[in-house]
Amino acid sequence: MRLNGMVHRHLRSQPPDPLRVHLGPGQNNYLDGWLNVDANFITARTDIWADLREKLPFRDATVDAFYSHHVIEHLPDSLLPFHFGELFRCLRSGGAIRMGGPNGDSAIRKFVEGDAAWFSDFPDPHASLGGRFANFLLCRGEHLTILTESYLRELLRAAGFVGDVRVRLPRETGQPERFDSALLATEETPEATPHTLIIEAVKPG
């Protein structure tokens, strides 16, 4: 995967503008009109096979938009600063990212309130609040970090996103020309206490 990413980054011509990249589509979330990048070419529908833990397979300042939905929580916490730096490197000035993952702020609030019904029994059928809380945050060890608004803002700021950074509800965007209604329709329905924390940021320039 590392070699394949290097080939795309250095040797292959870049797709025509605007280059919009979807990170981690899996099998069921392939986006038409986007360049879909995934690490598993067997179980995922992908345009580029590349490991998101490595350098992204794009040249500096060539990507107009990144979309990453329920992906970054599966990356090792220690690699998130590097990954956010790669997003910043690849984006052109004025380019945008939209990323989302399990909402740690909402989960902690609902845990303190004792609201077990807010949590699901996936991936394990727990009835207790604590078991469901662990399901949400850890997902049987698949989740490697806890996402909160303050943590995402810290990572974005450290990477260079020092201007327009906004938390959004599912299906809400400040960049409709990039994240259109067809893409947003794939996200869950907005709710008062969202299960997914979504943040948008624009690269200054």
Secondary structure, 3 states (H helix, E strand, C coil): CHHHHHHHHHCCCCCCCCCEEEECCCCCCCCCCCEEEECCCCCCCCCEECCCCCCCCCCCCCEEEEEEECCHHHCCHHHHHHHHHHHHHHEEEEEEEEEEEECHHHHHHHHHHCCHHHCCCCCCCCCCHHHHHHHHHHHHHCCCCCCCHHHHHHHHHHHCCCCCEEEECCCCCCCCCCCCHHHHCCCCCCCCCCCEEEEEEECCC
